[in-house]
Amino acid sequence: MTDSSIMGTAEDAIFSKYATAVQSGYYQDPFLVPLMSTRLQQRPSIPILRRSTHARVMVMDRVIQAFIATRDNPKVVVLGSGKDTTFFRYTAGLVDDLPSRTRNTEATTAETTPAPTTTTCSKQPVMKRVDWYEVDHPSMIQTKARTIQQSESVFQSKVTTHPCGGFIVTTNPPQPNNSHCHLISHNLSNAPALLLHKLSQHGLNPLTDNILFVVECVQMYLLETTSQTLWIHLRQMCPRACL
């Protein structure tokens, strides 16, 4: 994929979350706006997009929370992370956040159905230290690091360059759980061994760490043989990992 197509895919993904969280209030994510262009913020959306995006976000949130709650020293690796904000929502206590508040009811037409009117919090987030790793093309990683640096007051984080390449995002001021996010440049079409080498340089131990590999839409952009090679390698080299 070219840099422009990568950015376009990431923008489509973040717009669907912006329409769901910011425009319609299905869940809380104050970190989306700095990652979006003004043009995207003005794009119209449809109810089915918001409903399906909300369902996907909640499923991923609950899988991540369940993993974190049941593992010692958990590591979360997001492959093809794009402009994902889950790390920041986690440190803010907003992962799997279902606040009890009134929603704006969407108009019912022949093509739409109304949004839910209220939602009640089902549980409190599990807060512990988590080392987060986001992996994507170099252009995307550079763009995300620069955006965080330009909006430190929103993300409440600071970005430093890692000596082996990539970046480290730390909460600022530091949070009690002291979680970190590592931004790692890597093309998933390249050898899986190189991916694990880069992760190792950022402190992850593939053989002994409890790792959750999070994969949403990136797999559709990989060749089938590339995907198979990647999953087989990760299964063999990361015996304590989940996908």
N, C-alpha and C positions, 0 to 999 in steps of 0.2 A: 504494500500500500504506500502511496505517496504521503508526504507530510500534510497536504491539503485535505486528502480524503480521511486521514487519521483525525485531524482537527474537526472535520465535518461530522464524523461519526460521534466524537466526544460531545460536540455541541448538541446534536440530536438527543443524545442520552441525557444530558444535563437539563435541556429544555423540558423534557417530559417530567423530570423531578421538580423543576421550578414551577411548572404549571400545577403540579399536584400539591406541593408543600406550600409555596409562597402565594400563588394565586387563589388556591381553593382551601388551604388550611387542613389538609388531611393528616399531615404530621409536621413536626417542627424541623426546620433546617435553615438556620440563619447564615450558613456559609455558602449558599448557592450563588447569591447575587454577584459577589466580586468575580466569580468565575465565568460570568455570562456577559455577552456583549449587549449593548442597548437594543440592537436590532432583534436579538432573540427574545428579550423581555417583552417586546411588543407583538410577538407572534401569537395568533389565536390558538386555542387548544380545544379539544372535544372531550366530553365526559368519559368516554370509554378509555381514552389515553390516561386520564387521571386515575380512574379506577384500577386499571391494570398495573400502572406504575406503583400505586400505593400498595397493591397486593404483593408485587415483587419486592419492594423495599422492606415490607414487614416480614416476609419470608426470610430474606437474607439477614435482617436484623436478628431474628429469633434463632436462626442457625448459629450465627456468630456469638450471640449471648450464651446459648446453650454450651457451645464449645469452650468459651472462656470460663464459664462457671464450673465446668467439670474437669478442667485440666490445670496442672501445675505449670507455671511459667509459660503461658500460651503464646504462640506466635501466629500472626495472621498475615498471609501473603496474598495480595490481590493482584492477579495476573490480568494485564490489559486494563489497568485501573482508570485510565482517562482522568476525568475531573471528579472522581468519586470523593465524597466528603464524610464517609463513615467514620474514619479515624477521629475527625474533629467532633462529630456528633457523639462519639463514644466518650471522649474526654470531657465533653459538656454534659454527659448523663442523658443524652437524647436518643441513644440507640434503643429501639423497641419502645419508644416513648409514645404513649397513647393518652394524651391529656384529656381530662374531663372538661369539655368546653363546647359551646354552641358552634356549629359549623354554618357557613353560608350555604343555604339550600339552593342547588342549581335547578333552573327551570326545567320542567318536564315537557318534552315535545314528543312528536312521533318517533324521533330518532334517538332520544335521550331518556335517561332515568335520573331521579333526584339523588343528590349526594346524601350520605347519612347525616342526621341532625346532631347526634351526640355520640361521643365515644368515651368509655371509661377506662382509666388506667388499670391494667391487669396485674402489674407487678413493678417493683422498683428495679432499676438497672443494677447489674452486678458490676461493681467497680473494683478492678484490680489492675496491677501493672500488666500491660500488653505491649510487646514489641511488634509494630506494624511495618509491613514492607509493601510498597506499591511499585509495580513493575510495568513499564510502558516504553514506547519509542523515545529516543532522546529528545525530539522536538516537544513532545508532550510533557516530559519530565521537566525540561527547562522552562516551559510556559507555566506550569503549575508552581514551581519553586519561585519564579519571578512574581506571580500573582500573590502568593502568600506573603512574600517580602513587602509588596506594595500595600498590603491590607493587614498588617500585623495586629491592628487593634480589633479587627473583626475575627480573625482566626485565633487570636490570643496565643500566638506561636511565633517562634523565630526559626529561621532557616540558616544552617551552616553547611559549608561544603565538606563532604567526606574525603579524607585523604586518598581513598582508592577510587574515587569517582562517585557521582551522585550527590545526594544531600541528606541531611538529618533534620527533621522537624521536631522541635521540642516545645512543650507548652510554656507560655510566658505570660504571667508568672507561673512557676512550676506548680503542677497539681499534685495532690497527695499520692496518686497512683504512679506518677512519674513515667507515664507511657511516652514512647518515642515512635516516630514514623520515618522510615527510610525510603527515600525516593531513588529508584534504581533504573537506569537506562538499559533497556535490553529489547532486542527484536526476538519475539517468540518463535520466529522461523529459524533462528540459529540453534546451535546445538544445546540441548538441555544441560549438558555438563557445564557449559559456560554460564548458564543461569544460576546453577547451584554454586558455582565458584564466586559469582558476584554477591549472592546472598551470604555466603560464608564470609566474604570480606567485610560485610556489614554486621557480622556477629551471629548469624544463624548457623546452627549445627544440624545438618540434614539427618544425621544418623541418630541423634539422641533427643532432639527438640520435639515438643508437641506442636505440630504445625497444622493450620487450617489453610488450604489453598482455596481461595475464592475465585470462581470463574463465572462471569455472567455472559456477556455477548461476544467476547473476543474469539471464541472457538470457531464461530461461523466464518471468520476471516482467515483461518488457517487451512492449509491443505489437509485432507484426511490423514495422509501418511505422517505429516508433521505432528498432528494432534496425537496420533497413536504413539509415535516415538516419544513425545513429551510425557504422556501419562504413564507409559511403561517405565520410563527412566525415573520419574518421580516416585512411582510405587516401589521400585527396586532400591532406590537410594535414600528414601525417606520413610523408614518402616513405621514411624509413629505418626505419620501424617494422615489427614482426612481431606477429602475433596468435596 
